[in-house]
Structures are given as structure tokens and as C-alpha cells.
């Protein structure tokens, strides 16, 4: 069966999981996008002509151009597999087919949004351990605990405690390296302590429901379906999601392999999260959903970890992003960086690869896959797709906005949605 490496998803897609104010919302989203897929539909007719298949879904489908869907059940195998949608009407969509299959297709035909093809290594109520199935990856484990800790109060902000591990023997037991990890407080990222407003529950967190603007976890979460976007392949993903509906934009939470500059790097995976080990009644800060992660700022090492350094020894280390600047002041991708939109000489979008730099002593560890730093000021709207970018022939890029302060300024990344990234 054919597969397509790079896929992208958002909360507005038909049948997409929603991030609301309930425990388990984050793991439900990740289950759907990483493992299961969503928006399963019956295909009523599937025909072929001139290299193009046309699928008709009489109940309607709402699939989107450039979305990757999985076709299954055709007796003629040329129709089956992961395909990229080329065009749509309310009841039909088209995709390219290799070969000349019999038309119309026969069998029990179905279609759904294709997942990234991860596996669930371990699972419990609102807790998961995910892992890439790609043998080219070192296949680290991502533990996501979106359950209510006994120390925590259910009406408080909703979040998942996250860590990555070299190996795991069950959903709670790490074997080998992990990040983040403090040997003096080995349970601080996994087991809550205290009670009430004094409870401290987690260190690296993916929030999906909390008040913003210098609020505390004990101030609670908010209702409504939060806006989210996820882009990835079968070696990792980038998740951007709101904490509060239409307030202060999206946070940026990443778990992905990167192209390491060290040959044979066994720890070439980055985890980003909100770095906040404080009591539930403490105020985290004023800088909105980007506070304590700073995913859109160069030369900031908050909330970004690797399991070991390039020498492959010791504990976790912090890392930060780097584009054209080296030791210059921090820059924000796609905002207030001095390059007009469009750029005058070529009337274009100026993109640059994102590099990963150790906090100390500053080594460049590698290059991030699929994600590009935007050097123009505020180019294009959120979720716009652009092609024809100078230096990247044949590539399409998805613009993704994420806020970096409570003042409403909006950063932008560009993602290669054509792929492959490797």
C-alpha cells in the first residue's frame, strides 16, 4: 500500500478531534492524528480516467485540497493507499493513480483522513506512549499523561505531562535516558505533590485549556473547542494549539527527529513544551501561550530538550532554534524582523531552514525537518498555502501562525507540506 510522508491537520476539518476542557482531549487528538485517522466515509463510486481517480461520497465528505486521505477496500489495488486530494466538490474528490485499473472500482470502498502512522506502545485511561514505526528513526518513546493526577483538582487547567524516553517497559517505567529529568527530583515531571492551590503537577506540559493573561492553573480551564494545527510525518510532528478560544493565539509543542550533524546520533529527537514547575495557585507569567516555551524565538532555550548531548553521554540538555542569526539578539519568526512583505527584489517570501543549537557551549546539533523560519514581516494569513518560493521549486508551504505575547503579536512559521522531509 502506498504512503505519503508529510501530512497536515487542523481543528476545522470534518470529523477532527476537538480540544475542549476535559481530561483526555489531548490524547484523543493524538490517537486520531498519529495512529487511527478520522472522518471515515463510505465511497459510493470510484472511477478512473487519464491518470485520475474520482471518488463520490453521496453523504458528503468535506475533504480539502492537499489533504492526505487513505483509500481502502478496492479490489483493484491501484486505487488503494494514501493519496493527496487534488480537487473537490461537495460530493466528490479526485486523486492521482499509477497504472490503469479497471473502472469503476469494486469492493467495500472507504476513505478517511490518513494518520501519521505512529504506534501506541502502551495505553491507559487518558495516558499514552507513542512511538514512530519508521526504522530509520531511533524510535524514542513519547509519554503523554493527560489524566487527572490525585494531587490535582479536576476543575483546574487541563494539560498533559510529557516526556521522551530512550526506552520504556510499561506506561510508567522509563529505561535509559529521558528528558526532561532531574535526578534529585526524579518524579517531578510525572507525579504530582501537595494539595489544592499548593499542588505541583508536572514540569513539561502541553496545555489545552487554561485561562491566560498571568493566570494560575487553579483559575481553571475554559470551554469551547480550541483552535489547533498539526503538521508532521512518521518521524515526528509540530502541534500548535490554543489554550483559550480566540485569545492570544496558539502555543507550539513539538516532538520530532531532526537531521543531526553528528554521525550515528542516537538521541536526535527534540521535545518542546511549556516549562513550568510551579504550584497550581502561582501565576506563570504575562506572555501568553508562548510563555515558558518560546517556540517562535531564536536563541531561547526554554522548554526545548534533547535526551543527551552530541557526545551521547550525561543527562538531558536544552537547545534552541537558529536561522540566519548566530550571536545576534533574539528574533521572532515572521514578525518584526525588518524584511518587508513581499520582499522587493524578488517580490517573494524569504524562508530559511531552522537549525538546532545547544544552550552551552553553543554547538549546532542539526537541522529541523520541514519547518522554515520566515524572514518577512507578517506575510500571508494563517493556513495559507504558497508555492513558487524562490529556492524551493515544486514545493508548497503552509503558513502557521502562533502568538508570542499577550499583546496579540503573531509569529509565523512556514511548513513544507510537499515532502518528503528526509
Secondary structure in CASP SS format (residue, H / E / C, confidence):
PFRMAT SS
TARGET T0000
AUTHOR 0000-0000-0000
METHOD secondary structure of the structure
MODEL  1
X C 1.00
X C 1.00
X C 1.00
X C 1.00
X C 1.00
X C 1.00
X E 1.00
X E 1.00
X E 1.00
X E 1.00
X C 1.00
X C 1.00
X C 1.00
X C 1.00
X C 1.00
X C 1.00
X C 1.00
X C 1.00
X E 1.00
X C 1.00
X C 1.00
X C 1.00
X C 1.00
X C 1.00
X H 1.00
X H 1.00
X H 1.00
X H 1.00
X H 1.00
X H 1.00
X H 1.00
X H 1.00
X H 1.00
X H 1.00
X H 1.00
X H 1.00
X C 1.00
X E 1.00
X E 1.00
X E 1.00
X E 1.00
X E 1.00
X C 1.00
X C 1.00
X E 1.00
X E 1.00
X E 1.00
X E 1.00
X E 1.00
X C 1.00
X C 1.00
X E 1.00
X E 1.00
X E 1.00
X E 1.00
X E 1.00
X C 1.00
X C 1.00
X C 1.00
X C 1.00
X C 1.00
X C 1.00
X C 1.00
X C 1.00
X C 1.00
X C 1.00
X C 1.00
X E 1.00
X E 1.00
X E 1.00
X E 1.00
X E 1.00
X E 1.00
X E 1.00
X C 1.00
X C 1.00
X H 1.00
X H 1.00
X H 1.00
X C 1.00
X E 1.00
X E 1.00
X E 1.00
X E 1.00
X C 1.00
X C 1.00
X E 1.00
X E 1.00
X C 1.00
X C 1.00
X C 1.00
X E 1.00
X E 1.00
X E 1.00
X E 1.00
X E 1.00
X C 1.00
X C 1.00
X C 1.00
X C 1.00
X C 1.00
X C 1.00
X C 1.00
X C 1.00
X C 1.00
X C 1.00
X E 1.00
X E 1.00
X E 1.00
X E 1.00
X E 1.00
X E 1.00
X E 1.00
X C 1.00
X C 1.00
X C 1.00
X C 1.00
X E 1.00
X E 1.00
X E 1.00
X E 1.00
X E 1.00
X E 1.00
X E 1.00
X C 1.00
X C 1.00
X E 1.00
X E 1.00
X E 1.00
X E 1.00
X E 1.00
X E 1.00
X C 1.00
X C 1.00
X C 1.00
X C 1.00
X C 1.00
X C 1.00
X C 1.00
X C 1.00
X E 1.00
X E 1.00
X E 1.00
X E 1.00
X E 1.00
X C 1.00
X C 1.00
X C 1.00
X C 1.00
X C 1.00
X C 1.00
X C 1.00
X C 1.00
X C 1.00
X C 1.00
X C 1.00
X C 1.00
X E 1.00
X E 1.00
X E 1.00
X E 1.00
X E 1.00
X E 1.00
X E 1.00
X E 1.00
X E 1.00
X E 1.00
X E 1.00
X E 1.00
X E 1.00
X C 1.00
X C 1.00
X E 1.00
X E 1.00
X E 1.00
X E 1.00
X E 1.00
X E 1.00
X E 1.00
X C 1.00
X C 1.00
X C 1.00
X H 1.00
X H 1.00
X H 1.00
X C 1.00
X C 1.00
X C 1.00
X C 1.00
X C 1.00
X C 1.00
X C 1.00
X E 1.00
X C 1.00
X C 1.00
X H 1.00
X H 1.00
X H 1.00
X C 1.00
X E 1.00
X C 1.00
X C 1.00
X C 1.00
X E 1.00
X E 1.00
X E 1.00
X E 1.00
X E 1.00
X E 1.00
X C 1.00
X C 1.00
X C 1.00
X C 1.00
X C 1.00
X C 1.00
X E 1.00
X H 1.00
X H 1.00
X H 1.00
X C 1.00
X C 1.00
X C 1.00
X C 1.00
X C 1.00
X C 1.00
X E 1.00
X C 1.00
X E 1.00
X E 1.00
X E 1.00
X E 1.00
X E 1.00
X E 1.00
X C 1.00
X C 1.00
X E 1.00
X E 1.00
X E 1.00
X E 1.00
X E 1.00
X E 1.00
X E 1.00
X C 1.00
X C 1.00
X C 1.00
X C 1.00
X C 1.00
X C 1.00
X C 1.00
X E 1.00
X E 1.00
X E 1.00
X E 1.00
X E 1.00
X E 1.00
X E 1.00
X E 1.00
X E 1.00
X E 1.00
X E 1.00
X C 1.00
X C 1.00
X C 1.00
X C 1.00
X C 1.00
X C 1.00
X C 1.00
X C 1.00
X E 1.00
X E 1.00
X E 1.00
X E 1.00
X C 1.00
X E 1.00
X E 1.00
X C 1.00
X C 1.00
X C 1.00
X C 1.00
X C 1.00
X C 1.00
X C 1.00
X E 1.00
X C 1.00
X C 1.00
X C 1.00
X C 1.00
X H 1.00
X H 1.00
X H 1.00
X C 1.00
X C 1.00
X C 1.00
X C 1.00
X C 1.00
X C 1.00
X E 1.00
X E 1.00
X C 1.00
X C 1.00
X C 1.00
X C 1.00
X C 1.00
X E 1.00
X E 1.00
X E 1.00
X C 1.00
X C 1.00
X C 1.00
X C 1.00
X C 1.00
X C 1.00
X C 1.00
X C 1.00
X C 1.00
X C 1.00
X E 1.00
X E 1.00
X E 1.00
X E 1.00
X E 1.00
X E 1.00
X C 1.00
X C 1.00
X C 1.00
X C 1.00
X C 1.00
X C 1.00
X C 1.00
X C 1.00
X C 1.00
X E 1.00
X C 1.00
X C 1.00
X E 1.00
X C 1.00
X C 1.00
X C 1.00
X E 1.00
X C 1.00
X C 1.00
X C 1.00
X E 1.00
X C 1.00
X C 1.00
X C 1.00
X C 1.00
X E 1.00
X C 1.00
X C 1.00
X E 1.00
X E 1.00
X E 1.00
X E 1.00
X E 1.00
X E 1.00
X E 1.00
X E 1.00
X C 1.00
X C 1.00
X C 1.00
X C 1.00
X C 1.00
X E 1.00
X E 1.00
X E 1.00
X E 1.00
X E 1.00
X E 1.00
X E 1.00
X E 1.00
X E 1.00
X E 1.00
X E 1.00
X C 1.00
X E 1.00
X C 1.00
X C 1.00
X C 1.00
X C 1.00
X C 1.00
X C 1.00
X C 1.00
X C 1.00
X E 1.00
X E 1.00
X E 1.00
X C 1.00
X C 1.00
X C 1.00
X C 1.00
X C 1.00
X C 1.00
X C 1.00
X C 1.00
X E 1.00
X E 1.00
X E 1.00
X E 1.00
X E 1.00
X E 1.00
X E 1.00
X E 1.00
X C 1.00
X C 1.00
X C 1.00
X C 1.00
X C 1.00
X C 1.00
X E 1.00
X E 1.00
X E 1.00
X E 1.00
X E 1.00
X E 1.00
X E 1.00
X C 1.00
X C 1.00
X C 1.00
X C 1.00
X C 1.00
X C 1.00
END
